[in-house]
Amino acid sequence: MSPSASPPVRRHWLLSGATPLTLAMTAISALYLISAFQMAPPLDNGRLTASFFPALIGSIALALCVAQLVSQQRASRDSRSAESASTESTSTETANDDASSADSDASSPLFSPALRLMLVTALYILAFSHLGYLLSSALYVFAVMLLFAGRDKWVSKAVIACAISALGYGLFEQLFNVHLPALDLSALGLGNGS
């Protein structure tokens, strides 16, 4: 019989797994939302302003980050209660189950679907002012569709993403009269900068 291994050291849920990344994303989302509100109020005399769309994206990103943090805290609490229940039992089967659950925890992906969505949203937020609404939104919608619907039929997904972006552009530019950022070639080092 081999000597029993010491139980793994449990770190606080704020320091384990992908939680530090989620905390960083939450801070970035909050700063983005604050900067969106500092541009101008989202509504002025009942009309949407240029800060409406960034404020909307920042609010959604912040809500997703907070939801992910709550989910991670609940998962940590559930795993702690499962561990305490398993330590009360001394049967060999329970010990084997714990080892297999630890193996499955170690092989689970670091980035949950919600965290991947937050990362894609953060990249969208960062690219929005440089790539403009049309290109950054088309890439964002395409990436989200790949995350949730898989990589098959990617050409039709790209066409749908472009159509959704064009529809959103028309909606904001024509109906709401909100001017959205365009592709900034000088920021990408491609324009003459004049």
FENHUTA-V635194 format. One record per backbone hydrogen bond with DSSP energy under -1.0 kcal/mol. CO is the residue of the C=O (numbers start at 0). NH is the residue of the N-H. If there is no record, write none. Layout:
BEGIN
CO&NH + CO&NH
END
This chain:
BEGIN
11&14 + 15&18 + 17&21 + 18&22 + 19&23 + 20&24 + 21&25 + 22&26 + 23&27 + 24&28 + 25&29 + 26&30 + 27&31 + 28&32 + 29&33 + 30&34 + 31&35 + 32&36 + 33&37 + 34&38 + 41&48 + 43&46 + 46&43 + 48&51 + 50&54 + 51&55 + 52&56 + 53&57 + 54&58 + 55&59 + 56&60 + 57&61 + 58&62 + 59&63 + 60&64 + 61&65 + 62&66 + 63&67 + 64&68 + 65&69 + 66&70 + 67&71 + 68&72 + 69&73 + 70&74 + 71&75 + 72&76 + 73&77 + 74&78 + 75&79 + 76&80 + 77&81 + 78&82 + 79&83 + 80&84 + 81&85 + 82&86 + 90&94 + 91&95 + 92&96 + 93&97 + 94&98 + 95&99 + 96&100 + 97&101 + 98&102 + 99&103 + 100&104 + 101&105 + 102&106 + 111&115 + 112&116 + 113&117 + 114&118 + 115&119 + 116&120 + 117&121 + 118&122 + 119&123 + 120&124 + 121&125 + 122&126 + 123&127 + 126&130 + 127&131 + 129&183 + 131&135 + 132&136 + 133&137 + 134&138 + 135&139 + 136&140 + 137&141 + 138&142 + 139&143 + 140&144 + 141&145 + 142&146 + 143&147 + 144&148 + 145&149 + 152&156 + 153&157 + 154&158 + 155&159 + 156&160 + 157&161 + 158&162 + 159&163 + 160&164 + 161&165 + 162&166 + 163&167 + 164&168 + 165&169 + 166&170 + 167&171 + 168&172 + 169&173 + 169&174 + 170&175 + 171&177 + 180&132 + 184&189 + 184&190 + 185&188
END
